[in-house]
Amino acid sequence: MKRSVLVAVLLALAPRLQAQGGSSFVAADAVVVTTGMTIATMRDLNFGTVIKGVATTEGVATTVAPAAATAGEWQVSGSANAFVVISFTLPTTLTNIQALPGSTMPIAFNATSAIWRRSTNNPAGGNVFNPAVGDVGRLGPPPNFSMFIWLGGTVNPAPTAKPGIYQGNVVVSLIYQ
């Protein structure tokens, strides 16, 4: 008999983060000043309820694709047409916040677990990339100086997984290029 484990995975930063705009030297006499960059969490990555394995088998792997309605999503705003280095700090396990300490579940990300797209809040037609490697994205042209990022992943609960809510943190880092 398979048992279900409630997994309300919250993989995101605080609802709103600010990144400082920088300046870079183009020549000895010139400086290009950029506007600040903001990132807003639009949606947390959520695996919903997952099935744990029985004593003789592994759990049922549950994958959320980056284009799925339950994928994590961020909106980035900044300087028009600017190139932005996107990198992630990704968890390898999620922690059960309702069980005894040490109750964890593995989480994995593959080469197609992330998408970025400039100006348009729709992952279809976006640029697929490996979140463990990162990518260079581009903010939109006027009048929409935005870029959207989506993240999926896979969890695979062990037969010994305790029921409860498992969560972890994903850190999204952005740097003007």
N, C-alpha and C positions, 0 to 999 in steps of 0.2 A: 504494500500500500504506500502510495506516495503522499508525502505531507507537504503542505505549502508553508512558505516562509514569507512574511510580509517584508518587502524591501522598498522603503521609500528613500531612495538614495538621493541625497542632496549634494550634488557636486558643483559647487560654485563658490564664488567669493562673496563678500558682502554685497548687498544690492547695488551699490554704486561705488566705483573706485575712481580716483583721479590720478592721472599721470602728468608729470610736468613736461611742458614743452621745452625744447632745448634750442640752442643756437649752435650753428656750426660755421667754421671759418671756410670761406670759399677762396679767398685770396688774402694777402696781407692787409689790405685796406677794407675788405668787405665782410659783412656778417649777414647771414640769412637768419631771420628770426621766425620761428614757427609758432603757431597757436598751440595751446594746450590740447591734450588728447583726453577724452573721457571714454570709459567703458561701462556699460550698464548690463547687468544680468537680466535677460529677457525670460529665461526659463532654466530651471535646474534639470540635469540629466536624471531621469526617473525610470527605473526598471520595473516598477509596479510589484506585483506578487510573483515570486519565483518558486519553483518546485525544488526541494532538496532531494538528494538521492536516498536510497534505502541502504541497509548495511552492506550489501554486496556490490553496489554500483555507485558511480558518481552521480552528482546532481544533474539536473537538466540545464544546460547552458542557455542563458537568455541574453540575446544580443539586441541592442538598440542601435539602429543605423543612424548616421549623422543627419539624414534627411527625414527621420521619423518625427512624429508629433511630440514624442517624449524625450527627444535629444536635448542636450544642453544648448543654450543659445545666448550669445552676447552681441550687443551693438556697440560699435566703436565709432566715435566721431572725432574729427580733427581737421587738419589742413587739407584743402582740396587737392586731389590727385596725388597725395603723398604716398610714398612706399613705406610700409610698416613691417618690421620683422615680428613674426608671431611665434611665440614659444610657450610651451606648457610645462608645468611640473605636475606629473601625474601620479596618483596613488597606485600601489600594487595590491592593496587590501582595503576593504571597507570594515569599519568597526560597528558592532552591534551596540547601540546606545541604551538598550533596555536589558541586556543580559549581563552576566558576570564578566569581569575583565578578561580579555583574551579571546572573546568570541569575534572571529573575523571571517571574511569571505573574500576570495581573490577576485580582482577585477583586471581586465586586460584591454589594451587598445591595439589596433593593428594599423597597417599602412593606409587604410582607407577610412579611418575612424573620424576624420575631421574634414570640414569644408569651410572655405571662406568665399564671400562674394561681395563685390563692391556695389553700393547704392541700393540693391534690391533685397528685400527681406523675403527671400525664397531660395532654398538651397539648390533647387533644380537649375542646372547649368552653372553651378558654382565650381570652384577649384578644389578638388579632393587632395588631401595631403595626410601624411603621417604625423600625428600630434607629438610623437616621441622625437621626431626630427625637427619639426617646425617648418615654416615657409615664409615667403615674403608676400604679403598682401598689398592691396592698394585701396586707399580711400576713394570715394566717389568724386566725380566732377561736380561743379556747381549745377544746381543749387543744393544737392544732397551729398554732403561731405562724410558719408557713412560707409562702413564696411560691417558685414555680419559674419559671425563665426558660429559654426555648429559642431557639436562633439557627441559621438556615440561611444559605445564600449560593450564589453561582454562580462557577465558575472557567471560563476559556476559554483553554486553552493555544495559543500561537502555533505555527506550523509549525517555528520554530527552537527551541522549548522543549527544554531538555536533560533527559535522564532523571535522576531523583533524587527526593529528598524535599523538598517545598516547604512552608514554614511561615511563620506570621506570628502576631501577637499581637492579641487583642481585649481591650480594657480595659472592664470593666463597672463603672460608678460608681453608687452608691446613696446617696440622701440622704433622711432623714426629712422629710416635708412638714409 
